[in-house]
């Protein structure tokens, strides 16, 4: 037994499934999860000291790479002054101003401690503001695990075959209407059915919780138009895509303006931070300026704010956005070329600093149905062959991969060599 196997059997006795978030348990790929000891730059090191090139990046936040000196020193310096006050601090203003500057549709922003809190609060706000109860989400999209949103969800819920969870009262779930991603007709029909009842449409602008599905040309714009036509608000959930698809998020990349945006992951630089923000008039509808209640003991935590601020300050330096996209493209095109060389039916999607691989002979993968037709067994084989060779991919066929600024050309080359061998063995 190696250390990870030992830890896993110990953990399973006191933590359900041995993990504090389901996909970490490797249910999607089988085998024992790797227990991590430390991380540096593009690498994580397991409890046995083995090094892996990491394309998970803590599920997105580690966009600068692990243990970045700017974030580390901001965290240490801030911690010396106290861990939490439950009272306002200037750091919160600094991060809020930077977020508003980077994402112009955000005029005001409220910090929370996770993406789940961000989307849950944003949904409540749209319901309070519009005085309507129903919401539209898309099958295969994941927006955290609050009751209204755990309906036909992606991510771990999809990996574990639990897209709609027991424990969500039917009386709540009935207000969540689900449409097909990249199918505007399905949204039109839903609005026609409930013209006066829909508070908001919430969408992942690039669906990263059913692997990586970019929006079809015009899809997000058409959503915006339908929302305007029916008096519903548009929430673009940029928890995953924010600062990653582009500095101004996927909304900047695709040129669509939401009413509200939700953020998480990168905004905290590795500390627990989420945020929701948007039009001033709507944001002022939350307490204490408005009637919709929302709060948090650790919201705006100084160490978390300092980490987020350091992360975004570093990320926005000239050339970084472009480099992240270029490295992602290099990896994506490299994988595709190798799969072709070995005659393995394969599709790769990528945008900005995220990518997704699919084992399939379909010409493209742009819908939930197409994702579900891909060969998850082949993915499992590939995953383990890469893991053996020191490449850590997301342990599920339904999760996006993440590039960081720490990934060098050499790291990508090593990844491609590993893939070459993996594909050769899979033929
Ligand atoms: N929204 C999106 C698009 C996400 O990808 C996630 C998490 O993966 C969430 C919301 C929930 O964020 P958290 O896990 O921080 O609660």
Boltz pocket constraint, residues with backbone or C-beta under 6 A from the ligand:
constraints:
  - pocket:
      binder: B
      contacts: [[A, 59], [A, 113], [A, 114], [A, 115], [A, 116], [A, 117], [A, 119], [A, 142], [A, 143], [A, 144], [A, 145], [A, 155], [A, 204], [A, 208], [A, 209], [A, 237], [A, 238], [A, 239], [A, 240], [A, 264], [A, 265], [A, 273], [A, 274]]
      max_distance: 6.0
